């Protein structure tokens, strides 16, 4: 169980801090909820304590894992033969997993695809969202502001 003040990542929302743990009654059922504040958008979200594992909620990674991730971008080529709808489903599954390596794969694959042809709207949104998630974790783990974290990711991925 996480504690108040813990730094976590909530898939599809990014790095967050647990601000409170509250009991709420919803539809006649009492449950404990984490009240989190996201790094991007400063949004407050409530997550059922007993459902965090299913939702892919995890603690932020250590700085050395992020460093390794940044150093190893661009090492694999993306499969460009996958049709856009199938690629979107695959990438969405990766993003929802909460695994930082999966999010990095989404970024890497879409960056490679973008070098060969212009990304469609759906792929562009997915790339931007995956980058936001990784940037939010960089900000939290390394104590950076958004501009610094964005610059670091841009350098690692040759993003322009």
Residue, then its C-alpha position, 0 to 999 in steps of 0.5 A: x500500500x502506498x503512503x501519503x507523499x509517495x511519488x507514483x505513476x498512474x498510466x495515461x496520467x503520468x507522475x503524481x503524488x499521493x496527497x491523501x488516503x480517504x474513505x468514500x462511499x460511492x453507490x452504497x459501497x465504502x472504499x479507500x481511495x488514493x487522492x493524487x495530484x498529477x504533475x501535468x495539469x495539476x489535476x486531482x484524481x481519486x484511485x481505489x486503493x484495492x484496484x491500483x495493481x489492475x490499473x498499473x499504478x506503480x512507484x516512480x522508477x529510480x534515476x539510474x533506470x531513467x538514465x539507462x532508458x534515455x541512453x538506449x533510445x533509437x537502438x531498435x527499429x520500429x515495425x513499419x508494416x503494422x497498419x495504423x489501427x493495429x499499431x494504435x491498439x498495441x501502443x494503447x496497451x503498452x501505455x496502459x501497462x504503466x511500464x516505463x519501458x513500454x512507454x519508451x517503446x511507444x516513443x521510439x517506435x513512433x519516432x522511427x515511423x515519423x522519420x519514414x513518413x509523416x505521422x497521422x493524427x492518432x499516432x501524433x497524439x499518441x507520441x505526444x502523450x507518451x512523451x508527456x508521461x515520460x517527461x512527467x516522470x523525469x521531472x519528478x525523479x530528477x527534480x527538473x522543471x518541464x523545459x529541462x525534462x523536455x530538453x533531456x528527452x529531445x536530446x535522447x530521441x533526436x526529437x525536433 
